[in-house]
Amino acid sequence: MNVSDALRQRRSVRAFLPDAPPAPLVQTLLREAAQAASGGNLQPWRVVALTGEPLRAVLDAVAAAVPEDGANNVSYPPDLWEPYRTRRFANGEDLYRTLGIPREDKAARLRQLAKNAEFFGAPVGVFVCADERMGLPQWADLGIYLQSLMLLAVEHGLATCPQGFWRRYEGTLREALRLPAPYRVAFGVALGYEDTAAPINALRAGRAPFEEWGEMRGF
């Protein structure tokens, strides 16, 4: 598989089989993803992968906690503007359509949203953390690590779903994961084998045409 194939095949999977991938494979993915570029070679990531009882303990701690408010804990800017508002709305409607959940069924939508807190049933939960003193350039490095990890997962027949959701439980996770100060969770990644029979995994998010966001000058 080449990089182009992995890019086209990668998508956010929200239903997983219960079988956990082998520990050596998970470690290989985490280690190889660290070949990602980082400014000044800071390598600002700290990564914790959990399965089995350790994962269950963290999920239970989050289930008993109250979400934390704050600018760092939201996934999108407030009062999202165009064209981003329409893109987000369309993506949400497409997702719930795969499940047959109409807009007026708020309870069913909330139940689906709550599956974020279970890593969507993935047998492996990965938390990527950063020293809170780091700035935006280092958070960009975390994004490069994340993309590298997800593409490597595709190459090895695994599925992923990146989640900013976990920042809503920053304090709870810092304690549950026993993170040394001043580290904090940047995002989580659900990792495992895709449940190809799950309707929600039929979702294929589209992409805006190049002309909408790209320019080429001097060519």
N, C-alpha and C positions, 0 to 999 in steps of 0.2 A: 504494500500500500504506500502511495506517495502522499506528500503533504496536501496536495489539492484534493485527493480523494477523501482524506480525513476531514478536511474543512467542510466538504459538501455533506459528509455523512454525520458529522457532529450535530447534535441537537440536545435540548434540555428534556430529559426523560423523567417522567413523574410517576412511574410505577415500575417496581423492580421485583425480580425473583428473590426468594429468601436465601439462596445459596451465596455464601461469601466467597469472593475470589481468594486464591491462596495468598498467604502472607508474603512470600517472596515476590509475587507479582505486584502486590500493592507497594511494597518497598521499592521495587524497581521503578515503578511509575513516579513515585515521590522523588527518588534520587535523580532520575533522568530529567525530570521537569526542572530541576535546579540548574540545568544548562541554559536556562532562560537568561536573556540579557538583563543587566541591571546597571544603572548609572554608577560609575566609580567602583563597580564590582562589589557594592555593599551587600548584595544578596539579603535584602531586608526581611525575608520571610522566616517564620517559625511555624512548623506544620505538625499537627497532632491528628493521627488517624485512629479511629476507634471502631471496634466491632464487639459483638457478644455482650457480656455483662458490663464492661466499661462504657459501651455506647448506651446501653439501657439506663445506666445510672445517670448519665448526663441528660438524656431525654426526660427522665423522671424529674430531675432538678428543674429543668426548663418548664415542664408541665405544671409544677407547683409554684412557679414564679410569676410575678406581674411584669408585663412588658415595660421597658424603660423608655421614657420620653427623652427627646433631644435631637439636635440637628444631625448628629452622626448616626442616628439609628433609623433614618428613613431611607427608603430605596430610591425615591424620585423627588425632584424639587417640588415645592408646593406650587399650586396653580400652574400645572404643566401647560406649556404653550405649544402652538403648532410648529412643525408637523408632528411633534413628539406625542402630543395628547392623542391625536387620531391613531397613531401607530400603537400606542399602549392600549387604547380602547379596543381596537380591532383584534389585537392579540388576545385580550381577555375574553372577548366574545367568542372568538374561534375556539379557545380552550374549553369554555363551558359548553359550547355546542357539541364538542366531541363526547361530552358526558351526558348530553340531553338535559342540561340544567337551564331553564329559562331565566331571564333576568329577574323576574318577580320572585323567584324562589331564593330569597336571601339566606335562609337557613342552610340550604344545600350548598350554596356558594361559600358560606362561612366554614362548613365542614370540610370542603375541599381546601380552603385556605389553611385550615388547621393542620393539614397533612405536611405543611412545611416543617412543622415542629417535630415530625417523625422522619425527616429526611426522605419523605415519600415512600417509606418502607424499604429503603436501601439498606443492605446489610453492613455497609461501611459508611461512616460519616467522617469527613475530613474537615478539619478546621485550619484555615490559614490565618496566621496571626502576625501582627507587626508591633514593633515598639511605637507607642503612641507619640513619641517625640519626632517621628519621621514625618516628612511633608508630602505634598502631592506628587513630586517626582518618584518617591519611593512607593507610593500607592500605585503608580503606573507600573512599576516593576512587579508588584504583586499581580497585576492584571496579566503581565507577560507570563509569569509563572503559572497562573491559572489556565491560560490558553494552552500552554505547553502540556500541562497535566491532562487536560481534556482531550487534546489531539492524540497523546500517547495512549490514553484509555481506549479511544476508538481503534487505534492500531492493534490493540490487544483484545479486541472483542468485548470491551466493557462500555457501559453507558454512564453518563454523569448528568448532574443538574447543579449549576452554581446557584448559590443562595445568599443574597445580602440580608435576608430575613433574620439571620442569627444575631445581627448587631442590636436587635431589639432587646437582647438578653445579655448584654455585654458584661455586666457585673456578675450575674449568675454564672456565666460560662467561665469568667476569669477564676472564680472560686472552684467550680466543678472540675475544670481542666487543670487546676493547680498551676496556672500560668505565673511565671515570675514577673514581678513588676519591672518595667511599666508596659508589659505586653497586653494587647487586647485583640479580640477576634475581628478580623477584617471581613471574612465571609466563610461560608461553609460550602462543601461540595458533597452531594449524594453520589455514591459510587457503587456499582454492582452490575449485574446482568439485567438487561432490559426484559420486562414482561411484554413480549410482543403481542400478546392477546389482549392487553389492556386498551380500551378505547382511547384513553387520553394520550397514549403514545402514537396515535395516528396523526396528531397535530404536527403540521409542518409550517413553521413561521416563515412568511415571505420576507423579501428584502427590497428596499427602495431601489429604483433604478439609479445607475451611476450618475445620470444627468441631474438627478435631484440633489446630490451631495458632493459630486466630484468635479474638478476642473483640471485641465491639462494646458499648460502654457509653454510656448516656445518649442513645441514639438513639430 
